[in-house]
Amino acid sequence: MSAAPLLAALLARALPGLVARDLGLPLGALLPWLPGTRAGIADAAALDPAERALLGRFRQQGRPLLGLDPVADAEPDPAWEAARDRVAWTPVAAPVPGASLTLVVGGAGEAPLPEGLGRILFVVGREDAPERLDLLLSELRLAEVFDRLGAAAASLAGPGWQLGGRRLSARHASLLLLAPPPGHIPDLLLPAAAMPHDLAELGGPEGLPLGGVRQLRLLPGALLPRRWRLRLNFTGAEPGPAGLFLDGLRVPARAVPGGLVASIETPAGRAPVLGLAWRDGAPPGLRLVTLEGWP
């Protein structure tokens, strides 16, 4: 979804302290654009069995992806529970339990709103490819959140952007924010340990420990379908003769001091899987610290 980076920037600016869940995998959206987003699947039962098995290998913050393990999903999530603003991104046209704000991809349709809910209709993204989403929230907060979003949109908009919006009633509002091509595409800087990965080790601020590891998979999130320049940054040792893979296919990578650099073409319609592999295991002490990306 090309509007995701812009929408993430809008939400982060309007609602400081926001905690997010992205239930849009295998495509996703807020991951990786909104830092700290937990990834998951709104309807895991609808996935192809092979795709579900692949996603089932990943852990984020030591837990399975949301929607794959009901027991793990029910465990306490202190950051989520303590936040005033909890946003969930979903392709399902219904409020997400526990979320104070639900973003519905494509809109929630024409069905009447449940009692007590309000709706802000977003038209966001690139001016030649606008995208619609509905933000469902308590009608008691609609005016406050709408005003915050409007102020954030005005501060984000640059020359040539389209900006507008209005409150239609106590329960309905609309907001327009469209950028000229190529749209809003920021650079990426992702902590390795915060990304979903298939290592047994949890990792932390110092990175993911890779010493002796033969294979690692990372799920960076919904990179827009285009050519990206990537740099993987390591500490503790040089990565040595590592192979870099995109969705299982090897891509050329060049070793630089403290890292690997590559150029990749990301697919449309799903989040790519990045892989690293070492024939004889990663060097002792090696840690993956960050993933950087530039369009």
NORZISUL-V459250 format. One record per backbone hydrogen bond with DSSP energy under -0.5 kcal/mol. CO is the residue of the C=O (numbers start at 1). NH is the residue of the N-H. If there is no record, write none. Layout:
BEGIN
<<CO & NH> <CO & NH>>
END
This chain:
BEGIN
<<1 & 4> <3 & 7> <4 & 8> <5 & 9> <6 & 10> <7 & 11> <8 & 12> <9 & 13> <10 & 14> <11 & 15> <15 & 18> <19 & 87> <20 & 38> <21 & 23> <21 & 89> <22 & 40> <23 & 42> <24 & 27> <24 & 28> <26 & 271> <29 & 33> <30 & 32> <30 & 34> <31 & 222> <33 & 35> <34 & 37> <38 & 22> <39 & 66> <40 & 25> <43 & 46> <44 & 47> <48 & 52> <49 & 53> <50 & 54> <51 & 55> <52 & 56> <54 & 57> <55 & 58> <58 & 65> <59 & 197> <60 & 63> <63 & 60> <65 & 68> <66 & 41> <69 & 73> <70 & 74> <72 & 75> <77 & 81> <78 & 82> <79 & 83> <84 & 86> <85 & 19> <85 & 87> <86 & 100> <86 & 101> <87 & 21> <88 & 90> <88 & 103> <89 & 23> <90 & 105> <92 & 94> <96 & 99> <100 & 138> <101 & 88> <102 & 104> <102 & 136> <103 & 90> <103 & 105> <104 & 107> <104 & 134> <114 & 117> <116 & 139> <118 & 137> <119 & 121> <119 & 173> <120 & 122> <120 & 135> <121 & 175> <122 & 133> <123 & 177> <124 & 131> <125 & 179> <126 & 129> <129 & 126> <131 & 124> <132 & 106> <133 & 122> <134 & 104> <134 & 136> <135 & 120> <136 & 102> <137 & 118> <138 & 141> <138 & 142> <139 & 142> <141 & 145> <142 & 146> <143 & 147> <144 & 148> <145 & 149> <146 & 150> <147 & 151> <148 & 152> <149 & 153> <150 & 154> <151 & 155> <152 & 156> <153 & 157> <158 & 161> <162 & 178> <164 & 176> <166 & 168> <166 & 174> <171 & 119> <172 & 168> <172 & 169> <173 & 121> <174 & 166> <175 & 123> <176 & 164> <177 & 125> <178 & 162> <179 & 127> <180 & 183> <183 & 185> <188 & 293> <190 & 291> <191 & 194> <191 & 195> <192 & 195> <193 & 61> <196 & 219> <197 & 59> <204 & 207> <207 & 204> <207 & 209> <208 & 288> <210 & 213> <213 & 282> <214 & 278> <216 & 276> <217 & 198> <218 & 220> <218 & 274> <219 & 196> <221 & 223> <221 & 272> <224 & 226> <226 & 266> <228 & 230> <228 & 264> <229 & 294> <230 & 262> <231 & 233> <231 & 292> <232 & 260> <233 & 289> <233 & 290> <235 & 287> <240 & 242> <243 & 277> <244 & 251> <245 & 275> <246 & 249> <249 & 246> <251 & 244> <252 & 263> <254 & 261> <256 & 259> <258 & 234> <259 & 256> <260 & 232> <261 & 254> <262 & 230> <264 & 228> <264 & 266> <272 & 221> <272 & 274> <273 & 247> <274 & 218> <275 & 245> <276 & 216> <277 & 243> <278 & 281> <282 & 212> <283 & 286> <286 & 210> <286 & 211> <287 & 235> <287 & 289> <288 & 208> <289 & 192> <290 & 233> <291 & 190> <292 & 231> <293 & 188> <294 & 229>>
END
